[in-house]
Amino acid sequence: MRFFQISGILETISTISLFFIAMPMKYIGGNEILVKIIGPIHGGLFVLYCGLVWWEQNQGRINSNLAIKAMLAAIPPGGPIWFDRKYLR
């Protein structure tokens, strides 16, 4: 479970970095280098988080209802941290 929680924190950091640093630099500043760097990192962390949700559900640590909520929580920035605090602690 600890690795799952850490992946949620890293996914949140990558989402916030992408949405609030890299994308404004691309669309306002005209410099897209950070999107090219942070975008794939965020994508990998998102896939890792979703894979770990599936793993935890298959291991019986979370039920199907919580797995769906965890997947939906991965969409907005900060969602995995909110999910962890609300449902897992």
Beta strands, then each sheet from edge to edge (+ up, - down):
end
